[in-house]
């Protein structure tokens, strides 16, 4: 996979999966736009983490649930890089993801290998109780991917896919659940463990790559087999 000098936007990329995707792309020689909404502390920590890549990284504070913020974010990307090779929608909900996609089209059209990867959840395929809004939004993201693939690939060759991880050991997950809850959840998985950030990162990088050129409108489940039980 060759990402050298390609330009990618990762929304919600100052922690967890988003940060992991941004880090891996920078390590592969890409130029990466790191988006965050409000948390300046996490943004500063990520700046320090990515300090050696400062010539290839651009930090943009934008609340992607607000379309004006999204539009202004893309203006800054155009000024800095003049194009976009890939968008990874890793933050907020299906409406924000759609706003990020539709406003990215003018920049994605300038790429010879444009990609969009939406990060959803295994709960978009197999819901659980007491999570109606979240499960519905994640399921809608999977359909959004299919609709965008139907619309954008024939017109602009933009390939659009979803990655749906199960519970992943991010800092937020470790803070939200007790060790016993994490252990019990891992025991239910056929793989005997929870997902790690690198599991989702590897899937996303594959879908952004030239090797995935004939994969379009798909939902790649990264869950160790939990949907089987």
RAJO-V697276 format. One record per residue. N is the residue number from 1. RES is the residue in three letters. PSI is psi as a letter, one per 40 degrees, with the letter a starting at -180 (none if undefined). Layout:
n->[N	N]
res->[RES	RES]
psi->[PSI	PSI]
This chain:
n->[1	2	3	4	5	6	7	8	9	10	11	12	13	14	15	16	17	18	19	20	21	22	23	24	25	26	27	28	29	30	31	32	33	34	35	36	37	38	39	40	41	42	43	44	45	46	47	48	49	50	51	52	53	54	55	56	57	58	59	60	61	62	63	64	65	66	67	68	69	70	71	72	73	74	75	76	77	78	79	80	81	82	83	84	85	86	87	88	89	90	91	92	93	94	95	96	97	98	99	100	101	102	103	104	105	106	107	108	109	110	111	112	113	114	115	116	117	118	119	120	121	122	123	124	125	126	127	128	129	130	131	132	133	134	135	136	137	138	139	140	141	142	143	144	145	146	147	148	149	150	151	152	153	154	155	156	157	158	159	160	161	162	163	164	165	166	167	168	169	170	171	172	173	174	175	176	177	178	179	180	181	182	183	184	185	186	187	188	189	190	191	192	193	194	195	196	197	198	199	200	201	202	203	204	205	206	207	208	209	210	211	212	213	214	215	216	217	218	219	220	221	222	223	224	225	226	227	228	229]
res->[UNK	UNK	UNK	UNK	UNK	UNK	UNK	UNK	UNK	UNK	UNK	UNK	UNK	UNK	UNK	UNK	UNK	UNK	UNK	UNK	UNK	UNK	UNK	UNK	UNK	UNK	UNK	UNK	UNK	UNK	UNK	UNK	UNK	UNK	UNK	UNK	UNK	UNK	UNK	UNK	UNK	UNK	UNK	UNK	UNK	UNK	UNK	UNK	UNK	UNK	UNK	UNK	UNK	UNK	UNK	UNK	UNK	UNK	UNK	UNK	UNK	UNK	UNK	UNK	UNK	UNK	UNK	UNK	UNK	UNK	UNK	UNK	UNK	UNK	UNK	UNK	UNK	UNK	UNK	UNK	UNK	UNK	UNK	UNK	UNK	UNK	UNK	UNK	UNK	UNK	UNK	UNK	UNK	UNK	UNK	UNK	UNK	UNK	UNK	UNK	UNK	UNK	UNK	UNK	UNK	UNK	UNK	UNK	UNK	UNK	UNK	UNK	UNK	UNK	UNK	UNK	UNK	UNK	UNK	UNK	UNK	UNK	UNK	UNK	UNK	UNK	UNK	UNK	UNK	UNK	UNK	UNK	UNK	UNK	UNK	UNK	UNK	UNK	UNK	UNK	UNK	UNK	UNK	UNK	UNK	UNK	UNK	UNK	UNK	UNK	UNK	UNK	UNK	UNK	UNK	UNK	UNK	UNK	UNK	UNK	UNK	UNK	UNK	UNK	UNK	UNK	UNK	UNK	UNK	UNK	UNK	UNK	UNK	UNK	UNK	UNK	UNK	UNK	UNK	UNK	UNK	UNK	UNK	UNK	UNK	UNK	UNK	UNK	UNK	UNK	UNK	UNK	UNK	UNK	UNK	UNK	UNK	UNK	UNK	UNK	UNK	UNK	UNK	UNK	UNK	UNK	UNK	UNK	UNK	UNK	UNK	UNK	UNK	UNK	UNK	UNK	UNK	UNK	UNK	UNK	UNK	UNK	UNK	UNK	UNK	UNK	UNK	UNK	UNK]
psi->[h	h	e	h	e	i	h	i	h	h	i	f	f	e	i	b	d	d	d	d	d	d	d	d	d	d	d	e	e	i	h	h	h	h	i	i	d	d	g	d	d	d	d	d	d	d	d	d	d	e	d	e	e	d	e	e	i	h	h	h	h	h	h	e	e	h	d	d	d	d	d	d	d	d	d	d	d	d	d	d	e	e	i	h	d	i	h	h	g	e	i	a	a	d	d	d	d	d	d	d	d	d	e	e	d	d	d	d	d	e	i	e	g	h	i	h	h	h	h	b	i	e	e	e	d	g	i	i	i	f	f	d	d	d	d	d	d	d	d	d	d	d	d	d	d	d	d	d	d	d	d	d	d	d	d	e	f	h	h	h	i	i	h	g	i	a	h	i	g	i	d	d	d	d	d	d	i	i	d	d	d	d	d	d	d	d	d	e	h	d	e	e	i	i	i	i	d	d	d	d	d	d	d	d	d	d	d	e	i	d	d	f	d	e	h	h	e	i	h	h	h	g	e	e	e	d	e	e	none]
